[in-house]
Amino acid sequence: MAEHRTFRVVTVRNPQGLHARPADMFVRLALQFAAHIEIVKDGEQFDGKSILSLMTLAAEQGTELVLRARGPDAVAALDALAELFGRGFDEMGIIEPANDQSSDG
């Protein structure tokens, strides 16, 4: 069976960016999925299941990131993770779709 791969393009919306609390939220959610998850910023890849990796992103408000996943639950993983970005990591009181672009295949 072919391995499922997908991606989402998201934008950091919360004013303080991807600081420690949102990075922790992201990693805790990512660890609930079997899929391999990575974040791409400016062509550089970061492990989506490593808090240390996410802390090196320096993703400020307005930063566009690509979330990529591969594995049996890749789509579900990125749907859930993109929702975190859409909610502004619960720091802004908003609920909006965050997946500006996506590809399943």
The first five atom37 places (N, CA, C, CB, O) and aatype in JSON, in Angstrom:
{
  "aatype": [12, 0, 6, 8, 1, 16, 13, 1, 19, 19, 16, 19, 1, 2, 14, 5, 7, 10, 8, 0, 1, 14, 0, 3, 12, 13, 19, 1, 10, 0, 10, 5, 13, 0, 0, 8, 9, 6, 9, 19, 11, 3, 7, 6, 5, 13, 3, 7, 11, 15, 9, 10, 15, 10, 12, 16, 10, 0, 0, 6, 5, 7, 16, 6, 10, 19, 10, 1, 0, 1, 7, 14, 3, 0, 19, 0, 0, 10, 3, 0, 10, 0, 6, 10, 13, 7, 1, 7, 13, 3, 6, 12, 7, 9, 9, 6, 14, 0, 2, 3, 5, 15, 15, 3, 7],
  "atom_mask": [
    [1, 1, 1, 1, 1],
    [1, 1, 1, 1, 1],
    [1, 1, 1, 1, 1],
    [1, 1, 1, 1, 1],
    [1, 1, 1, 1, 1],
    [1, 1, 1, 1, 1],
    [1, 1, 1, 1, 1],
    [1, 1, 1, 1, 1],
    [1, 1, 1, 1, 1],
    [1, 1, 1, 1, 1],
    [1, 1, 1, 1, 1],
    [1, 1, 1, 1, 1],
    [1, 1, 1, 1, 1],
    [1, 1, 1, 1, 1],
    [1, 1, 1, 1, 1],
    [1, 1, 1, 1, 1],
    [1, 1, 1, 0, 1],
    [1, 1, 1, 1, 1],
    [1, 1, 1, 1, 1],
    [1, 1, 1, 1, 1],
    [1, 1, 1, 1, 1],
    [1, 1, 1, 1, 1],
    [1, 1, 1, 1, 1],
    [1, 1, 1, 1, 1],
    [1, 1, 1, 1, 1],
    [1, 1, 1, 1, 1],
    [1, 1, 1, 1, 1],
    [1, 1, 1, 1, 1],
    [1, 1, 1, 1, 1],
    [1, 1, 1, 1, 1],
    [1, 1, 1, 1, 1],
    [1, 1, 1, 1, 1],
    [1, 1, 1, 1, 1],
    [1, 1, 1, 1, 1],
    [1, 1, 1, 1, 1],
    [1, 1, 1, 1, 1],
    [1, 1, 1, 1, 1],
    [1, 1, 1, 1, 1],
    [1, 1, 1, 1, 1],
    [1, 1, 1, 1, 1],
    [1, 1, 1, 1, 1],
    [1, 1, 1, 1, 1],
    [1, 1, 1, 0, 1],
    [1, 1, 1, 1, 1],
    [1, 1, 1, 1, 1],
    [1, 1, 1, 1, 1],
    [1, 1, 1, 1, 1],
    [1, 1, 1, 0, 1],
    [1, 1, 1, 1, 1],
    [1, 1, 1, 1, 1],
    [1, 1, 1, 1, 1],
    [1, 1, 1, 1, 1],
    [1, 1, 1, 1, 1],
    [1, 1, 1, 1, 1],
    [1, 1, 1, 1, 1],
    [1, 1, 1, 1, 1],
    [1, 1, 1, 1, 1],
    [1, 1, 1, 1, 1],
    [1, 1, 1, 1, 1],
    [1, 1, 1, 1, 1],
    [1, 1, 1, 1, 1],
    [1, 1, 1, 0, 1],
    [1, 1, 1, 1, 1],
    [1, 1, 1, 1, 1],
    [1, 1, 1, 1, 1],
    [1, 1, 1, 1, 1],
    [1, 1, 1, 1, 1],
    [1, 1, 1, 1, 1],
    [1, 1, 1, 1, 1],
    [1, 1, 1, 1, 1],
    [1, 1, 1, 0, 1],
    [1, 1, 1, 1, 1],
    [1, 1, 1, 1, 1],
    [1, 1, 1, 1, 1],
    [1, 1, 1, 1, 1],
    [1, 1, 1, 1, 1],
    [1, 1, 1, 1, 1],
    [1, 1, 1, 1, 1],
    [1, 1, 1, 1, 1],
    [1, 1, 1, 1, 1],
    [1, 1, 1, 1, 1],
    [1, 1, 1, 1, 1],
    [1, 1, 1, 1, 1],
    [1, 1, 1, 1, 1],
    [1, 1, 1, 1, 1],
    [1, 1, 1, 0, 1],
    [1, 1, 1, 1, 1],
    [1, 1, 1, 0, 1],
    [1, 1, 1, 1, 1],
    [1, 1, 1, 1, 1],
    [1, 1, 1, 1, 1],
    [1, 1, 1, 1, 1],
    [1, 1, 1, 0, 1],
    [1, 1, 1, 1, 1],
    [1, 1, 1, 1, 1],
    [1, 1, 1, 1, 1],
    [1, 1, 1, 1, 1],
    [1, 1, 1, 1, 1],
    [1, 1, 1, 1, 1],
    [1, 1, 1, 1, 1],
    [1, 1, 1, 1, 1],
    [1, 1, 1, 1, 1],
    [1, 1, 1, 1, 1],
    [1, 1, 1, 1, 1],
    [1, 1, 1, 0, 1]
  ],
  "atom_positions": [
    [[0.83, -1.17, 0.0], [0.0, 0.0, 0.0], [0.88, 1.24, 0.0], [-0.95, -0.01, 1.21], [1.89, 1.3, 0.71]],
    [[0.51, 2.23, -0.8], [1.29, 3.46, -0.91], [1.14, 4.31, 0.36], [0.85, 4.27, -2.14], [0.08, 4.35, 0.98]],
    [[2.21, 4.96, 0.71], [2.2, 5.82, 1.88], [1.5, 7.13, 1.53], [3.64, 6.08, 2.4], [1.81, 7.74, 0.5]],
    [[0.57, 7.57, 2.36], [-0.18, 8.78, 2.09], [0.65, 10.01, 2.49], [-1.53, 8.76, 2.86], [1.22, 10.05, 3.58]],
    [[0.7, 10.99, 1.59], [1.42, 12.25, 1.85], [0.47, 13.41, 1.62], [2.68, 12.37, 0.95], [-0.37, 13.36, 0.72]],
    [[0.61, 14.44, 2.41], [-0.23, 15.63, 2.25], [0.5, 16.84, 2.82], [-1.6, 15.44, 2.94], [1.49, 16.71, 3.54]],
    [[0.0, 18.03, 2.49], [0.57, 19.24, 3.06], [-0.52, 20.28, 3.25], [1.71, 19.79, 2.18], [-1.58, 20.2, 2.63]],
    [[-0.24, 21.25, 4.09], [-1.09, 22.42, 4.31], [-0.19, 23.63, 4.41], [-1.98, 22.26, 5.59], [0.9, 23.55, 4.98]],
    [[-0.62, 24.74, 3.86], [0.07, 26.0, 4.02], [-0.73, 26.8, 5.05], [0.21, 26.78, 2.65], [-1.92, 27.04, 4.87]],
    [[-0.06, 27.2, 6.11], [-0.71, 27.93, 7.19], [0.06, 29.21, 7.49], [-0.81, 27.06, 8.46], [1.22, 29.37, 7.11]],
    [[-0.62, 30.12, 8.16], [0.0, 31.38, 8.56], [-0.1, 31.52, 10.07], [-0.68, 32.59, 7.85], [-1.15, 31.28, 10.66]],
    [[0.99, 31.91, 10.69], [1.0, 32.16, 12.14], [0.19, 33.43, 12.37], [2.47, 32.31, 12.7], [0.54, 34.49, 11.87]],
    [[-0.9, 33.31, 13.13], [-1.82, 34.42, 13.33], [-1.7, 35.09, 14.69], [-3.22, 33.94, 13.15], [-1.97, 36.28, 14.82]],
    [[-1.28, 34.34, 15.68], [-1.25, 34.92, 17.03], [-0.12, 35.94, 17.15], [-1.09, 33.81, 18.09], [0.96, 35.74, 16.6]],
    [[-0.38, 37.05, 17.87], [0.57, 38.17, 17.93], [1.97, 37.81, 18.42], [0.01, 39.21, 18.81], [2.94, 38.41, 17.98]],
    [[2.08, 36.84, 19.32], [3.41, 36.5, 19.85], [4.1, 35.42, 19.04], [3.29, 36.04, 21.29], [5.21, 35.01, 19.38]],
    [[3.49, 34.96, 17.97], [4.11, 33.96, 17.12], [4.13, 32.57, 17.74], [0.0, 0.0, 0.0], [3.4, 32.3, 18.69]],
    [[4.97, 31.72, 17.19], [5.05, 30.33, 17.65], [6.05, 30.23, 18.81], [5.47, 29.37, 16.47], [7.14, 29.68, 18.67]],
    [[5.65, 30.79, 19.95], [6.5, 30.77, 21.14], [6.29, 29.45, 21.88], [6.19, 31.99, 22.07], [5.68, 28.53, 21.33]],
    [[6.77, 29.34, 23.1], [6.8, 28.06, 23.81], [5.43, 27.4, 23.98], [7.41, 28.27, 25.16], [5.3, 26.21, 23.74]],
    [[4.41, 28.15, 24.4], [3.1, 27.53, 24.64], [2.48, 26.98, 23.36], [2.16, 28.54, 25.27], [2.05, 25.82, 23.36]],
    [[2.4, 27.75, 22.26], [1.84, 27.17, 21.04], [2.7, 26.04, 20.48], [1.67, 28.24, 20.0], [2.17, 25.08, 19.92]],
    [[4.01, 26.14, 20.62], [4.87, 25.06, 20.14], [4.58, 23.77, 20.92], [6.37, 25.44, 20.28], [4.54, 22.69, 20.34]],
    [[4.38, 23.91, 22.23], [4.03, 22.75, 23.05], [2.68, 22.18, 22.63], [4.0, 23.14, 24.54], [2.53, 20.96, 22.53]],
    [[1.7, 23.04, 22.38], [0.38, 22.58, 21.92], [0.51, 21.81, 20.61], [-0.58, 23.77, 21.75], [-0.1, 20.76, 20.44]],
    [[1.32, 22.34, 19.69], [1.51, 21.71, 18.39], [2.12, 20.33, 18.56], [2.41, 22.58, 17.49], [1.62, 19.35, 18.01]],
    [[3.2, 20.23, 19.33], [3.9, 18.96, 19.51], [3.01, 17.94, 20.21], [5.2, 19.17, 20.3], [2.96, 16.78, 19.81]],
    [[2.31, 18.35, 21.26], [1.42, 17.41, 21.97], [0.35, 16.84, 21.03], [0.74, 18.12, 23.16], [0.04, 15.65, 21.1]],
    [[-0.2, 17.68, 20.16], [-1.2, 17.21, 19.21], [-0.54, 16.33, 18.14], [-1.92, 18.41, 18.54], [-1.08, 15.28, 17.8]],
    [[0.6, 16.74, 17.64], [1.3, 15.96, 16.6], [1.64, 14.56, 17.1], [2.58, 16.68, 16.16], [1.56, 13.59, 16.33]],
    [[2.01, 14.44, 18.36], [2.39, 13.14, 18.92], [1.21, 12.16, 19.02], [2.99, 13.34, 20.29], [1.42, 10.97, 19.24]],
    [[0.0, 12.66, 18.87], [-1.18, 11.79, 18.91], [-1.38, 11.03, 17.6], [-2.42, 12.62, 19.22], [-2.25, 10.16, 17.51]],
    [[-0.61, 11.36, 16.58], [-0.75, 10.75, 15.27], [0.47, 9.91, 14.92], [-0.98, 11.83, 14.2], [1.59, 10.2, 15.35]],
    [[0.24, 8.87, 14.13], [1.34, 8.0, 13.68], [2.15, 8.64, 12.56], [0.79, 6.66, 13.22], [3.32, 8.29, 12.37]],
    [[1.56, 9.56, 11.83], [2.21, 10.18, 10.67], [3.51, 10.89, 11.06], [1.26, 11.16, 10.0], [3.64, 11.42, 12.17]],
    [[4.44, 10.89, 10.13], [5.66, 11.7, 10.26], [5.24, 13.12, 9.88], [6.85, 11.16, 9.33], [4.66, 13.34, 8.82]],
    [[5.54, 14.09, 10.74], [5.1, 15.47, 10.53], [6.3, 16.39, 10.55], [4.06, 15.89, 11.6], [7.17, 16.3, 11.43]],
    [[6.34, 17.28, 9.57], [7.41, 18.27, 9.56], [6.85, 19.62, 9.16], [8.56, 17.84, 8.61], [5.8, 19.72, 8.52]],
    [[7.57, 20.65, 9.54], [7.23, 22.03, 9.2], [8.34, 22.55, 8.32], [7.02, 22.93, 10.47], [9.52, 22.33, 8.6]],
    [[7.97, 23.26, 7.27], [8.96, 23.85, 6.37], [8.81, 25.37, 6.44], [8.79, 23.33, 4.9], [7.73, 25.91, 6.24]],
    [[9.93, 26.03, 6.72], [9.97, 27.5, 6.75], [11.18, 27.94, 5.93], [10.03, 28.06, 8.23], [12.31, 27.57, 6.22]],
    [[10.92, 28.73, 4.92], [12.0, 29.25, 4.07], [12.88, 28.13, 3.53], [12.85, 30.25, 4.83], [14.1, 28.28, 3.45]],
    [[12.27, 27.0, 3.16], [13.0, 25.88, 2.6], [13.69, 24.98, 3.61], [0.0, 0.0, 0.0], [14.24, 23.94, 3.24]],
    [[13.66, 25.36, 4.87], [14.3, 24.56, 5.92], [13.25, 23.69, 6.61], [15.01, 25.47, 6.95], [12.15, 24.15, 6.9]],
    [[13.59, 22.42, 6.87], [12.65, 21.46, 7.46], [12.89, 21.32, 8.96], [12.77, 20.09, 6.77], [14.03, 21.3, 9.43]],
    [[11.76, 21.22, 9.7], [11.8, 21.08, 11.14], [10.91, 19.91, 11.55], [11.36, 22.4, 11.84], [9.85, 19.7, 10.97]],
    [[11.34, 19.15, 12.54], [10.57, 18.0, 13.04], [9.36, 18.5, 13.82], [11.46, 17.09, 13.93], [9.51, 19.17, 14.84]],
    [[8.16, 18.16, 13.33], [6.93, 18.61, 13.96], [6.6, 17.93, 15.27], [0.0, 0.0, 0.0], [5.63, 18.3, 15.93]],
    [[7.39, 16.95, 15.66], [7.15, 16.26, 16.93], [8.25, 16.55, 17.95], [7.05, 14.76, 16.69], [8.36, 15.85, 18.96]],
    [[9.05, 17.58, 17.69], [10.14, 17.95, 18.58], [9.99, 19.4, 19.02], [11.5, 17.74, 17.89], [10.05, 20.32, 18.2]],
    [[9.78, 19.61, 20.32], [9.63, 20.96, 20.84], [10.89, 21.79, 20.58], [9.33, 20.91, 22.34], [10.78, 22.98, 20.28]],
    [[12.05, 21.18, 20.69], [13.3, 21.92, 20.43], [13.38, 22.37, 18.98], [14.52, 21.06, 20.77], [13.81, 23.48, 18.7]],
    [[12.96, 21.5, 18.08], [12.96, 21.85, 16.67], [12.02, 23.02, 16.4], [12.57, 20.64, 15.82], [12.37, 23.94, 15.66]],
    [[10.84, 22.99, 16.99], [9.87, 24.06, 16.77], [10.32, 25.38, 17.37], [8.53, 23.67, 17.34], [10.03, 26.44, 16.82]],
    [[11.02, 25.32, 18.48], [11.49, 26.55, 19.1], [12.55, 27.26, 18.25], [12.06, 26.25, 20.48], [12.75, 28.46, 18.41]],
    [[13.21, 26.53, 17.37], [14.21, 27.16, 16.5], [13.59, 27.8, 15.25], [15.26, 26.12, 16.08], [14.29, 28.45, 14.48]],
    [[12.29, 27.61, 15.05], [11.61, 28.17, 13.88], [11.65, 29.7, 13.84], [10.17, 27.71, 13.86], [11.77, 30.28, 12.76]],
    [[11.55, 30.34, 14.98], [11.43, 31.8, 15.06], [10.32, 32.28, 14.14], [12.77, 32.48, 14.68], [10.52, 33.19, 13.33]],
    [[9.14, 31.67, 14.26], [7.99, 32.0, 13.42], [7.15, 33.08, 14.1], [7.14, 30.75, 13.13], [6.43, 32.8, 15.06]],
    [[7.25, 34.29, 13.6], [6.51, 35.42, 14.14], [5.14, 35.51, 13.49], [7.29, 36.72, 13.93], [4.85, 34.79, 12.52]],
    [[4.29, 36.38, 14.01], [2.98, 36.6, 13.42], [3.15, 36.97, 11.95], [2.21, 37.72, 14.19], [3.98, 37.81, 11.6]],
    [[2.35, 36.34, 11.09], [2.41, 36.58, 9.66], [3.3, 35.63, 8.9], [0.0, 0.0, 0.0], [3.29, 35.62, 7.67]],
    [[4.08, 34.82, 9.6], [4.97, 33.85, 8.96], [4.15, 32.75, 8.29], [5.95, 33.25, 9.98], [3.26, 32.18, 8.91]],
    [[4.47, 32.46, 7.03], [3.81, 31.36, 6.32], [4.65, 30.1, 6.47], [3.59, 31.72, 4.82], [5.86, 30.12, 6.24]],
    [[4.0, 29.02, 6.85], [4.67, 27.74, 7.05], [3.98, 26.67, 6.23], [4.67, 27.35, 8.54], [2.78, 26.75, 5.96]],
    [[4.74, 25.66, 5.84], [4.17, 24.5, 5.17], [4.23, 23.34, 6.16], [4.92, 24.16, 3.83], [5.3, 22.98, 6.64]],
    [[3.07, 22.76, 6.44], [3.01, 21.56, 7.27], [2.95, 20.38, 6.33], [1.77, 21.58, 8.26], [2.1, 20.35, 5.44]],
    [[3.83, 19.41, 6.5], [3.84, 18.22, 5.65], [3.73, 16.98, 6.52], [5.12, 18.15, 4.76], [4.28, 16.93, 7.63]],
    [[3.02, 15.99, 6.0], [2.87, 14.74, 6.76], [2.83, 13.57, 5.79], [1.6, 14.77, 7.64], [2.38, 13.69, 4.65]],
    [[3.31, 12.44, 6.29], [3.19, 11.2, 5.52], [2.89, 10.07, 6.5], [4.5, 10.91, 4.7], [3.46, 10.0, 7.6]],
    [[2.0, 9.2, 6.08], [1.61, 8.09, 6.94], [0.11, 7.85, 6.85], [0.0, 0.0, 0.0], [-0.6, 8.57, 6.15]],
    [[-0.36, 6.85, 7.56], [-1.75, 6.43, 7.44], [-2.76, 7.47, 7.89], [-1.97, 5.19, 8.21], [-3.89, 7.5, 7.39]],
    [[-2.39, 8.33, 8.83], [-3.31, 9.35, 9.34], [-2.82, 10.77, 9.03], [-3.5, 9.18, 10.84], [-3.1, 11.71, 9.78]],
    [[-2.1, 10.92, 7.92], [-1.51, 12.2, 7.55], [-2.56, 13.29, 7.37], [-0.72, 12.05, 6.27], [-2.38, 14.41, 7.85]],
    [[-3.66, 12.98, 6.7], [-4.69, 13.99, 6.47], [-5.32, 14.44, 7.78], [-5.77, 13.46, 5.52], [-5.47, 15.64, 8.01]],
    [[-5.68, 13.5, 8.62], [-6.27, 13.83, 9.92], [-5.31, 14.65, 10.77], [-6.68, 12.56, 10.67], [-5.72, 15.6, 11.44]],
    [[-4.04, 14.29, 10.74], [-3.04, 15.02, 11.52], [-2.95, 16.47, 11.07], [-1.66, 14.35, 11.4], [-2.97, 17.38, 11.9]],
    [[-2.84, 16.69, 9.77], [-2.7, 18.07, 9.29], [-3.99, 18.85, 9.42], [-2.25, 18.07, 7.86], [-3.95, 20.07, 9.63]],
    [[-5.12, 18.2, 9.31], [-6.39, 18.9, 9.56], [-6.41, 19.45, 10.99], [-7.61, 17.94, 9.33], [-6.76, 20.61, 11.21]],
    [[-6.04, 18.62, 11.94], [-6.05, 19.01, 13.36], [-5.0, 20.09, 13.64], [-5.8, 17.79, 14.25], [-5.27, 21.05, 14.35]],
    [[-3.8, 19.94, 13.07], [-2.73, 20.9, 13.32], [-3.03, 22.24, 12.66], [-1.39, 20.36, 12.8], [-2.76, 23.3, 13.24]],
    [[-3.59, 22.21, 11.45], [-3.96, 23.46, 10.76], [-5.04, 24.2, 11.54], [-4.43, 23.17, 9.33], [-5.09, 25.43, 11.53]],
    [[-5.92, 23.45, 12.2], [-6.96, 24.07, 13.02], [-6.35, 24.87, 14.16], [-7.91, 23.0, 13.56], [-6.86, 25.93, 14.52]],
    [[-5.25, 24.37, 14.74], [-4.57, 25.12, 15.8], [-4.14, 26.5, 15.29], [-3.34, 24.35, 16.31], [-4.32, 27.5, 15.97]],
    [[-3.57, 26.52, 14.09], [-3.16, 27.8, 13.51], [-4.37, 28.69, 13.26], [-2.38, 27.58, 12.2], [-4.32, 29.9, 13.5]],
    [[-5.45, 28.1, 12.78], [-6.67, 28.85, 12.52], [-7.27, 29.47, 13.77], [0.0, 0.0, 0.0], [-7.86, 30.54, 13.72]],
    [[-7.12, 28.79, 14.89], [-7.6, 29.29, 16.17], [-6.63, 30.26, 16.82], [-7.88, 28.14, 17.11], [-6.89, 30.78, 17.91]],
    [[-5.51, 30.5, 16.18], [-4.5, 31.37, 16.79], [-3.97, 30.78, 18.08], [0.0, 0.0, 0.0], [-3.57, 31.5, 18.99]],
    [[-3.95, 29.42, 18.14], [-3.49, 28.69, 19.33], [-4.24, 29.15, 20.58], [-1.99, 28.89, 19.53], [-3.7, 29.19, 21.68]],
    [[-5.53, 29.49, 20.37], [-6.42, 29.92, 21.45], [-5.94, 31.18, 22.16], [-6.57, 28.81, 22.47], [-6.29, 31.42, 23.31]],
    [[-5.13, 31.99, 21.48], [-4.63, 33.22, 22.07], [-5.37, 34.45, 21.56], [-3.15, 33.37, 21.79], [-5.14, 35.56, 22.05]],
    [[-6.27, 34.26, 20.58], [-6.9, 35.42, 19.96], [-8.42, 35.37, 19.98], [-6.43, 35.55, 18.56], [-9.08, 36.34, 19.57]],
    [[-9.0, 34.27, 20.43], [-10.44, 34.14, 20.45], [-11.07, 34.02, 19.07], [0.0, 0.0, 0.0], [-12.21, 34.45, 18.88]],
    [[-10.33, 33.45, 18.1], [-10.88, 33.29, 16.74], [-10.97, 31.81, 16.39], [-10.01, 34.03, 15.7], [-10.21, 30.98, 16.89]],
    [[-11.91, 31.51, 15.53], [-12.02, 30.16, 14.98], [-12.24, 30.32, 13.49], [-13.18, 29.33, 15.65], [-13.33, 30.68, 13.05]],
    [[-11.21, 30.06, 12.71], [-11.28, 30.17, 11.26], [-10.52, 29.02, 10.64], [-10.73, 31.53, 10.76], [-9.61, 28.48, 11.27]],
    [[-10.86, 28.62, 9.4], [-10.05, 27.64, 8.71], [-8.66, 28.21, 8.46], [-10.71, 27.2, 7.39], [-8.53, 29.37, 8.08]],
    [[-7.64, 27.4, 8.66], [-6.27, 27.9, 8.49], [-5.59, 27.33, 7.27], [-5.45, 27.58, 9.7], [-4.51, 27.8, 6.89]],
    [[-6.17, 26.33, 6.63], [-5.48, 25.7, 5.52], [-5.76, 26.47, 4.23], [-5.9, 24.23, 5.38], [-6.72, 26.19, 3.51]],
    [[-4.87, 27.46, 3.96], [-4.99, 28.29, 2.77], [-4.86, 27.43, 1.52], [-3.93, 29.39, 2.78], [-5.57, 27.65, 0.54]],
    [[-3.97, 26.47, 1.54], [-3.75, 25.57, 0.43], [-3.52, 24.18, 1.0], [-2.55, 26.03, -0.44], [-3.02, 24.03, 2.11]],
    [[-3.9, 23.18, 0.23], [-3.62, 21.82, 0.69], [-3.51, 20.9, -0.51], [-4.71, 21.33, 1.65], [-3.96, 21.22, -1.61]],
    [[-2.9, 19.76, -0.26], [-2.79, 18.73, -1.28], [-2.86, 17.38, -0.61], [-1.48, 18.87, -2.11], [-2.1, 17.1, 0.33]],
    [[-3.74, 16.55, -1.07], [-3.85, 15.19, -0.58], [-3.53, 14.28, -1.72], [-5.26, 14.9, 0.01], [-4.12, 14.39, -2.8]],
    [[-2.59, 13.37, -1.5], [-2.28, 12.47, -2.6], [-1.08, 11.66, -2.39], [0.0, 0.0, 0.0], [-0.71, 10.86, -3.25]]
  ]
}
